[in-house]
Amino acid sequence: MLTWLKQVLGISPTLDRKKTPLPMGKPIRETAVPPPTPPPAQPTPSGQDHAQQFLEKLQEKIGRLADDFANGSINQQQFQKLYAHYQREMRTVETLIETDQSQSQWGDAFQEGESVLIRQKHAAKAKGYAIYDNNSGMPISTLGKFEVDPALFVPMLSAFRSAMAEIFGGGIQSTAIEGGRWLCFVPSQFTTMMALFTAEPANKQIAFLEQLHSLFEKANRALLPNSPIEIDDLVFPHEHFLGKWKR
């Protein structure tokens, strides 16, 4: 009867059903994803680091320059001009490195300028170079004002050729001579270079002499073993510092 009445009134049987509420679950919490950890920051190279790298590249170029001349790839003028160019670049960079010092006060800057003058006044300066053949003991060439009595160093050079390790310890030697000057002996395979200074040279200057003479022998390694040595065919990197050689 109830069903029939619902049909007469147009009520759908499904509408009378009680809707059972769906069970409510726990709300879904969104879990925050932490951002990725950035990689550790790499230290930024300082200006002095860049300058040091540049100096190292210049040294490599100078080494290749010596090889190029020894192999006949370049001529004397090319060697001298390129070597002078590289040396100017090195001096510029080294000056920038030495002067890049932060000063906290103006007084410090003034004292710094005064100390530079004192340093320059008392620095040892090269007056002249001489290169001798190890086999004959004869001079190959001189440069600058090498005003030294041969009686002072010829016996020492002769002793060096016969007993280098015992007399000179196998490396550079320097000694004070008359007039407050200093004479440095720079031995190598074929020749020995002597450098005359106004005062005692600093260790850095002595190390540079060794590097300079090593470059000389490296560039001329195809010519120095010959007898007699063709002096006019040699290249002298020393000319950049004191002028033309007397041959």
C-alpha positions in Angstrom: 0.0 0.0 0.0 2.8 2.4 0.9 4.6 1.5 -2.2 1.5 2.1 -4.4 0.9 5.5 -2.6 4.5 6.6 -3.4 4.0 5.6 -7.0 0.8 7.6 -7.2 2.4 10.7 -5.6 5.4 10.2 -8.1 7.9 9.6 -5.4 10.8 7.4 -6.4 11.6 4.7 -4.0 15.3 5.5 -4.2 14.7 9.0 -2.9 13.3 7.8 0.4 16.4 5.9 1.2 18.5 7.4 3.9 21.9 8.2 2.7 24.5 6.9 5.0 27.3 9.4 5.3 30.6 8.2 4.2 33.1 7.8 7.0 35.3 10.8 7.3 39.0 9.9 7.1 41.8 11.8 8.7 42.7 14.9 6.6 45.7 14.4 4.4 48.6 16.6 5.5 50.9 17.9 2.8 54.5 17.1 3.7 56.8 20.0 2.9 59.8 18.8 0.7 63.0 20.5 1.9 64.8 22.4 -0.8 68.0 20.7 -2.2 71.2 21.5 -0.4 73.3 23.8 -2.6 76.8 22.6 -3.4 79.5 24.3 -1.3 80.7 27.5 -2.8 84.1 27.3 -4.5 86.6 29.9 -3.3 87.0 32.7 -5.8 90.6 33.1 -7.0 92.2 36.3 -5.7 93.9 38.8 -7.9 97.3 37.6 -6.8 96.3 34.0 -7.7 95.5 35.2 -11.3 98.7 37.1 -11.4 100.7 34.1 -10.3 99.1 31.9 -12.9 99.9 34.6 -15.6 103.6 34.6 -14.5 103.7 30.8 -14.8 102.3 30.9 -18.3 104.9 33.5 -19.2 107.7 31.2 -17.9 106.3 28.5 -20.2 106.3 30.8 -23.1 109.9 31.8 -22.5 110.9 28.1 -22.3 109.2 27.5 -25.7 110.9 30.5 -27.1 114.3 29.0 -26.2 113.2 25.7 -27.9 112.1 27.6 -31.0 115.5 29.2 -31.5 117.4 26.0 -30.7 115.3 24.2 -33.3 115.8 27.0 -35.9 112.1 28.1 -35.9 112.9 31.7 -35.2 115.9 34.0 -35.8 118.0 36.1 -33.3 116.0 39.2 -33.7 112.7 37.4 -33.1 114.2 35.8 -29.9 115.4 39.0 -28.5 112.2 41.0 -29.2 109.9 38.3 -27.9 112.1 37.8 -24.8 112.1 41.5 -24.0 108.3 41.6 -24.5 107.8 38.7 -22.0 110.1 40.3 -19.5 108.2 43.6 -19.6 105.0 41.8 -18.9 106.6 39.9 -16.0 108.0 43.1 -14.4 104.6 44.7 -14.7 102.8 41.9 -13.0 105.4 41.5 -10.3 105.1 45.2 -9.5 101.4 44.9 -9.2 101.7 42.0 -6.8 104.3 43.8 -4.7 102.3 47.0 -4.4 98.9 45.4 -3.8 98.9 45.9 0.0 96.0 47.3 1.9 97.0 50.2 4.1 94.8 51.0 7.1 96.1 54.5 7.6 97.5 57.3 5.5 100.6 57.3 7.7 101.2 53.7 6.8 101.0 54.6 3.1 103.6 57.4 3.6 106.0 55.1 5.4 105.5 52.5 2.7 106.6 55.0 0.1 109.7 55.9 2.2 110.6 52.2 2.7 110.4 51.7 -1.1 113.0 54.5 -1.6 115.3 52.9 1.0 114.9 49.5 -0.6 115.8 50.8 -4.0 118.8 52.8 -2.7 120.4 49.8 -1.1 119.5 47.2 -3.6 122.2 45.3 -5.4 122.4 46.3 -9.1 124.0 44.3 -11.8 126.8 46.2 -13.5 128.1 43.6 -16.0 128.1 40.0 -17.1 130.8 37.8 -18.6 130.4 34.4 -20.1 133.4 31.9 -20.3 133.8 28.7 -22.2 134.2 25.8 -19.7 136.5 23.8 -21.9 139.0 26.5 -22.9 138.5 29.0 -20.1 138.4 31.7 -22.7 135.8 34.6 -22.6 132.9 34.3 -25.0 131.4 37.7 -24.4 130.9 40.5 -21.9 128.0 42.8 -21.2 127.7 46.1 -19.4 130.6 47.4 -17.2 132.3 44.2 -16.2 135.3 46.0 -14.7 137.0 43.2 -12.8 140.7 42.4 -12.7 140.9 39.0 -14.4 143.5 38.0 -11.8 140.7 37.9 -9.3 138.6 35.2 -11.0 140.7 33.4 -13.6 142.3 31.1 -11.0 138.9 30.5 -9.5 137.4 29.7 -12.9 140.3 27.3 -13.6 139.7 25.5 -10.3 136.0 25.4 -11.1 136.6 23.6 -14.4 138.8 20.9 -12.8 136.9 20.4 -9.5 133.5 22.0 -9.7 131.8 20.0 -6.9 134.7 20.4 -4.5 135.4 24.1 -5.0 131.9 25.5 -5.7 129.6 22.8 -4.3 128.1 22.3 -7.8 126.0 25.5 -7.8 126.1 29.2 -7.8 128.7 30.9 -5.7 129.0 34.6 -4.8 131.9 36.4 -3.0 132.7 40.0 -2.0 135.5 41.7 -3.8 137.2 45.1 -3.6 135.1 48.2 -3.5 132.2 46.6 -1.7 131.2 44.8 -4.9 130.1 41.2 -5.3 131.0 38.6 -8.0 128.7 35.7 -8.7 129.7 32.5 -10.5 126.9 30.7 -12.3 128.0 27.3 -13.7 126.3 25.3 -16.4 127.0 22.5 -18.8 129.0 24.4 -21.5 129.7 27.8 -20.0 130.1 29.8 -16.8 128.5 33.2 -16.3 130.0 35.7 -14.0 127.9 38.6 -12.8 129.2 41.8 -11.1 126.9 43.5 -8.6 127.2 46.8 -6.7 126.4 45.1 -3.4 125.5 41.7 -2.1 122.7 40.3 -4.3 119.5 39.0 -2.7 118.6 35.3 -2.9 115.9 36.2 -5.5 118.5 37.9 -7.7 120.8 34.9 -7.5 117.9 32.6 -8.4 117.2 34.8 -11.4 120.8 34.6 -12.5 120.6 30.8 -12.6 117.4 31.0 -14.5 118.8 33.5 -17.0 122.0 31.5 -17.7 120.0 28.2 -18.0 117.8 29.9 -20.6 121.0 31.0 -22.4 122.3 27.5 -22.6 118.9 26.0 -23.5 118.5 28.4 -26.5 122.0 27.9 -27.7 122.4 24.2 -27.0 122.9 23.4 -30.7 125.8 25.9 -31.0 127.7 25.8 -27.7 129.2 22.3 -28.1 130.9 23.4 -31.3 134.5 24.4 -31.4 135.1 27.2 -32.0 131.8 28.7 -30.9 130.2 31.0 -33.5 129.5 33.9 -31.1 127.6 36.0 -33.7 125.1 33.2 -34.0 124.2 33.1 -30.3 121.3 34.7 -28.6 121.8 36.6 -25.3 118.7 37.1 -23.1 120.9 39.1 -20.8 120.8 42.0 -23.3 117.3 43.0 -22.2 118.8 44.1 -18.8 122.2 45.7 -19.6 122.3 46.5 -23.4 124.3 45.0 -26.2 127.0 42.4 -25.6 130.7 43.1 -26.5 131.8 40.2 -28.7 
